[in-house]
Amino acid sequence: MLADRTRLHIALQKSGRLSDLSRDLLRDAGFRIQRSKNSLTARVENFPAELMFVRDDDIPTFVSDGVCEFGIVGQNVLEEFALGADEQRYEVLAELGFGGCSLKIAAPETLAYDGPKSLTGERIATSYPRIVRRYLAEQGIDAKIVKMNGAVELAPRLQIANFVCDLVSTGATLEANGLRPVETVLDSQAVLIRTTKMLDDTRSKLSAGLLTRVDGVLTTKESKYIMLNATGQSLQQITSLLPGAGAPTIVPLHGRPGQFAVHAVCQESVFWETLEQLKGAGASAILVVPIEKMMM
């Protein structure tokens, strides 16, 4: 069955934590995802879009070929794909702030390790041979890469390789297999990508609408709305302390000459230390509230 070209298609990992977080992002952007008996696709009820649930390493291919206009994928997968692609036919639109992990070289706890030079002449088992090959070349190290599609942590126990290079989130899997991380090759998180293939007018307009919604969610993740009272003498210092804020709204307080209400959207984290600094500068009645949605 041919894809419906009156709708957008978004490639997501079919299962796992990254899949769940990707769906959460789309729901936060107001997209109502239909339940479907077909585990490979799901339609959005209130927007002309369809989700395609595929293997994570197929997402860059789907987007590059224009089968899907958008995709959400880990940087580790995207980087491995890019190193083997003849041409980059996608663009990275945003880092999404979830799915964080690192690609690390690990060694058995009993094996001595004295920096990257210890990898010389060794065998390294990994599911990311291109990334590891680039790392070794940058370090000037001659080592043999053993490609494995899964169960990489078992390689030392099976005497396939002394070292492994695999994704690490908490490190629990490495520890359970008697391994310890020794080098970080790549830090990764989920990113939103878009095909660079030309879209017709209908899908171009839909793409703009989708990006507006997603950007609204990403903008509000760390954003907070701050309200406080201040005197005229303290306004300049107080507004300079507001983290990541543009021009705040300043309104005279009724019946209180020389006093003002200050409202501001802060697009950076607001810590207790920030509130203490504001209070020290003369602010009072400070209120910080989360922002659910924001459209710039």
Residue, then its C-alpha position, 0 to 999 in steps of 0.5 A: m500500500l502506497a503512503d498517503r502523500t496528503r499526510l506527514h509521516i513520522a518515523l519512531q523507534k517501534s519499542g523501548r524507552l525512546s519510543d515511549l518518550s517520543r510519543d510523549l513529546l508528540r502528545d505534549a504537542g497536542f497530537r492525539i495518537q490513535r490506538s491501532k491494531n497495526s503495530l507498525t503504524a498509527r494515525v494522529e486523530n487531530f492532525p494529518a500525520e501518521l506514525m511509522f514504528v520501525r527499527d531505530d537504525d532504519i529511521p535515518t534511511f526512511v527520512s533520507d529517502g523521503v519515505c518519512e518527512f520526519g523522524i526521532v532517533g538517537q544521535n548514536v544511530l544517526e552518526e553511525f548511519a551518516l558515516g556510511a552514507d554517500e550523501q546526507r539527505y536529512e537535517v537535524l532540527a532539534e536536540l530533544g533533551f531525552g534518551g540521553c546515553s553515552l557510547k563508551i569503551a569498556a574493559p573487564e574489571t580485572l584487565a589493566y588499562d592505562g589510557p587509549k594506548s592500551l587499545t593498541g593491537e586489541r579486539i573491540a566488539t561493538s554494534y557501532p563499527r564506523i563510530v569506533r573506527r573514527y575514534l581509533a583513527e583520531q587517537g592514532i590507534d591500530a585495533k581490530i573492530v569486531k562487529m556484533n549486533g547484540a549482546v556486546e557485553l558478552a564478548p570478553r566472557l566468550q573470548i571474542a574481544n577484550f574490550v567492548c564499545d556499547l551504549v551506557s545509560t546507568g552502567a548497570t549492564l556493564e557492571a552485571n557483566g564484570l565490565r567498567p567504562v574506560e573511555t567515552v566515544l560519543d555522548s548521545q540524545a534523541v534528535l528530531i530530523r527532517t528529510t531534505k527532499m522537496l515537499d509539495d505545498t500541502r506537506s510544507k504547510l503541515s511541516a511548519g505546523l508540526l514544528t511550531r507545536v514541537d518547538g512550543v513543547l521544547t521551549t517550555k521544558e525549562s521555561k518558567y513564568i516569574m511574577l514578583n513585586a519590586t520598587g522602582q529603585s530595584l527594577q534594573q538589578i532585578t531584571s538583570l537577574l531574571p535568567g534567560a528572560g527577554a524584556p519583562t512586563i512591568v506594571p505599576l501597582h495600584g495604590r502603591p506609588g513607586q512599586f511595580a509588578v514584574h512578569a517575565v518568561c524565563q527560558e532557563s532553569v530557575f534555581w533557589e539561588t536565583l530566588e534568593q538573589l532576587k529577594g536580596a535585590g529587593a523583590s517580594a511576593i515572588l511566584v514561579v509557575p510552570i508553562e504548559k504551552m507557549m507559541m512564539 
